[in-house]
Amino acid sequence: MVRVVVPSMLAAQAGGRGHFDVEVETVGEALHALPVADLVIDERGELRRYINVYVDGSDARDRGGLACPLTGAHEVRIVAMLSGG
């Protein structure tokens, strides 16, 4: 079981829930299991540009991206970057 923690702006779209416990094998499966999956993953099945995902504190992009295995992991944290000028 892995806990997926979502930022407050996504939690508002997920019925106010800030985390979800899911039984999955990869980061991609964990993100697809969320009620806000379409806000995190684009129509090509890739992580949206302004979304970062961390597995137990390490950037998932450095560990295989959506294919990153979650064996032994405890937490997947989604971080939405801010942009503007």
TACOR-V263192 format. One record per residue. N is the residue number from 1. RES is the residue in one letter. PSI is psi in whole degrees, 0 to 359 (* if undefined). Layout:
n,res,psi
N,RES,PSI
N,RES,PSI
//
This chain:
n,res,psi
1,M,132
2,V,139
3,R,126
4,V,120
5,V,127
6,V,148
7,P,160
8,S,324
9,M,331
10,L,327
11,A,324
12,A,326
13,Q,349
14,A,33
15,G,21
16,G,1
17,R,131
18,G,350
19,H,158
20,F,135
21,D,122
22,V,151
23,E,95
24,V,173
25,E,337
26,T,166
27,V,316
28,G,316
29,E,321
30,A,316
31,L,321
32,H,337
33,A,350
34,L,148
35,P,348
36,V,26
37,A,322
38,D,343
39,L,346
40,V,324
41,I,134
42,D,181
43,E,344
44,R,358
45,G,17
46,E,157
47,L,133
48,R,152
49,R,319
50,Y,24
51,I,130
52,N,147
53,V,134
54,Y,136
55,V,112
56,D,41
57,G,352
58,S,139
59,D,123
60,A,331
61,R,330
62,D,352
63,R,18
64,G,5
65,G,226
66,L,339
67,A,358
68,C,123
69,P,148
70,L,17
71,T,122
72,G,356
73,A,153
74,H,328
75,E,136
76,V,122
77,R,127
78,I,131
79,V,122
80,A,123
81,M,150
82,L,145
83,S,167
84,G,188
85,G,*
//
